[in-house]
Amino acid sequence: MELRQLEYFVAVAEEQNFTRAAERVHISQSGVSAQIRQLERELGAELFDRTARTVTLTVAGKAALEHARAALASAGAVGRSVDEVTDLVRGRLTVGMVVGCTLTPLFEALAAFHDAHPGVELALLEDSSDRLTEGVRTGVLDLALIGTATAAPDGLHALTIISERLVAAVPAGHPLAEQRRVVLRDLVAHPLVCMPPGTGLRAVLDQACAAQHLRPSIAMQAGAADAIADLAARGLGVAVLSESMAASHRDRLTARTIDDVGTPALLALIWKSAHNPAIRELLAHSRKAFTGSHGRE
């Protein structure tokens, strides 16, 4: 008894016709008939009543059908199990990372995954959050670390790594440094230094300004928090950063939370599907690496 014989048997039983069954399994009708006859000889019983126009199961055929389906399902499961193991022995994962990211836990996760599965080739690409999101959506990227203003982009899964309020960061002597409370209208009265469109922080800022019908003056844009802080420290504009970004520069900048911007800037890992076992493994390493960690977009 062979699996292909069981496959042909199930096809004929479900189609109730040898011709349609042959088309379904992509062999000739005579080939299907010959294999069914051989199966019947091995079992010692006829499986189909061929006397009517429609092929029907005999009592023996009915008894055999569910077992045949179960055998085919089990064989398929064996194949899928081997495929999963194979995917973790060889293959390729392409990971995206927002430009200017300095989150070492991501690198730790990649290193731990590489140590556990050295046969899987890893590729790391930098880009804006918007383009990384589109890359995950289209399948160009398997996983990406992005900045975002929403918990999960449409159609994707997300693991939030960081959720922080926006702050205004200014050098000593700046008028905002003297205020105990800063709101968005105070902020847009000054030139701003912030991240470019396509980043999570910029999305939060733009959405908040649009909600209040405010038009900020963007003096300069940079993709890295350190660059934004350097520009602000030199008096070229008010830096718009997240709380942890500004904390790294507390020696030269005073940070004030923007009170009326309640939407946090998020840093998140996003993926489309975890069907690939390699993606599941990398996510597991990422969750472990990011536990208790702090970082930036």
HELIX and SHEET records of a PDB file:
HELIX    1   1 LEU A    3  GLU A   15  1                                  13    
HELIX    2   2 PHE A   18  VAL A   25  1                                   8    
HELIX    3   3 GLN A   29  LEU A   43  1                                  15    
HELIX    4   4 VAL A   59  ASP A   87  1                                  29    
HELIX    5   5 THR A  104  ALA A  116  1                                  13    
HELIX    6   6 SER A  129  THR A  138  1                                  10    
HELIX    7   7 PRO A  175  GLU A  178  5                                   4    
HELIX    8   8 LEU A  184  LEU A  187  1                                   4    
HELIX    9   9 GLY A  200  ALA A  211  1                                  12    
HELIX   10  10 ALA A  225  ALA A  233  1                                   9    
HELIX   11  11 GLU A  243  ALA A  247  1                                   5    
HELIX   12  12 PRO A  277  PHE A  290  1                                  14    
SHEET    1   A 2 PHE A  48  ASP A  49  0                                        
SHEET    2   A 2 THR A  56  LEU A  57 -1                                        
SHEET    1   B 5 VAL A 120  ASP A 127  0                                        
SHEET    2   B 5 GLY A  91  VAL A  98  1                                        
SHEET    3   B 5 LEU A 143  THR A 148  1                                        
SHEET    4   B 5 ALA A 265  TRP A 271 -1                                        
SHEET    5   B 5 HIS A 157  GLU A 164 -1                                        
SHEET    1   C 5 ILE A 218  GLN A 221  0                                        
SHEET    2   C 5 LEU A 192  CYS A 194  1                                        
SHEET    3   C 5 VAL A 238  SER A 242  1                                        
SHEET    4   C 5 LEU A 166  VAL A 170 -1                                        
SHEET    5   C 5 THR A 254  THR A 257 -1                                        
END                                                                             
